[in-house]
Amino acid sequence: MSADTPPRVPVLCFGASGLRFAVPVAAVAALDAAAPAAVSLAALLGLEPHAAATRTVTVTGGDRARALVVDAPLLLRVLDVGDVVPAPVALPRNPAVLGFARIDDELVQLLDTERLLAAS
């Protein structure tokens, strides 16, 4: 990678409440079928569940880890850091949303797992 090339970050994309989200792959500890003991990502973000959640993604942030139930599909993508748009300050949003990126022609909300888990 040259000095002019922005860093690339692998991310895991998934849905919750009809919206698209992504977390860095480095923050993913495990993937599994939906587990009853896991917390709904939609509920954690204050959203109404839209569809039957079908997967559990265990994420880490700081010294915490938590299993979150999300909607499928789960997709691995590589994100150019230069394509990230910070969340506007005036936009009402969950503090765990760092910003947005266009991935596969969809607007995806990028989650900060440390903030997400601190709020739970």
N, C-alpha and C positions, 0 to 999 in steps of 0.2 A: 504494500500500500504506500503510495507516495504521500508527501507532506500535504499536497493539495486535495487528497481524497478524504472526504469526511469518514469518521469511523462508522462501522456497521455493527449492528446489534441484533442477534437472533432473538425473536420474540415468539411467544405462544399467544395466538389469537383465539377468542371464544366469544360466545354471546351470553347476555343476561338481560332479561326483560326487553327483548327485541333490539337491544343495542349491541355494538361490537366493542370489545375491550382487548387489551394486550398487556402482557407482563414480560419482562426480560426472562429468557430461558434460564439464566443463572439463578433466578429467584424461584424456580419450580423444583420442588423436592420430589413430587410423585404425581402420577396420573392414574385414575381408577374409574370404575363405574360409580354412579351416584351412590353415596353412602348416607344412611339416615342420620348419623351423628354429625355430619358436615353442616356448615352454616351456608345458607343461600347467599351468593354474591349479590343478587338483586336486593334482598332484604338488608344486607349490610350497607349497601349504597342508598337505601331509602327508596328503592324502586319497587313497583308492583311486578310480581312474577308474570311472565308472558306466556311461557311454554313450559312443558315438563322438562325440568333439568335432568340431564342424562349423564353427566360426567362430574367427577370430583378432581379438582386441581389443588394439590397441597402446595402452598406458597410460603416462602420464608421472607422475613424482613426484620433486620436487626437481630435480636435474640429470640424472636417469636416464629412460630410456624402454625398454620391453620389450614384445615381442609375446607375448601369452598366448593359448593355445588354450582355448576355453570351449565349453560345450554351448549350442546354440540352445534356445529363441528369444532373440533380443535384443529388448528392449522399452525404449522411452523412457518415463519417467514423471516427474512432478513431485512431489517429496517436501516436505511441510511439516516444517521443521526441528524444530518442537515435537512432532512424532510420533516422533522418534528416541529410543530407549531405550538408554542406555549399556550396554555389556557389563558384567555383574556381575564384580567383581574375583575372586570365588571360583570363577567358571566357567572350567574349563580351555578355553582357546581359543588360536587363533593371534593373536599380537600385532598383526597387520594388521587384525583385526576391531575396528572402532571401537564398533559397537553394532548395534542391530536396529531394523527398522521394518516395519510391516505395509503392504504394497503389493499391491493387487489381491487381498486376502484371503490373501496368503502372507506368511510371516515371512521377511524378507530380511536377510542379513548385510551390513552396510555396511563396505566395505574402505577403508583408508587406503592409497592407492597409494604414498606415500613410504615408509611402513613395509614394505609388501609388496615393493617393489623393493630396499630396503636389505637385506632378508633373502635376496635371490636372488644 
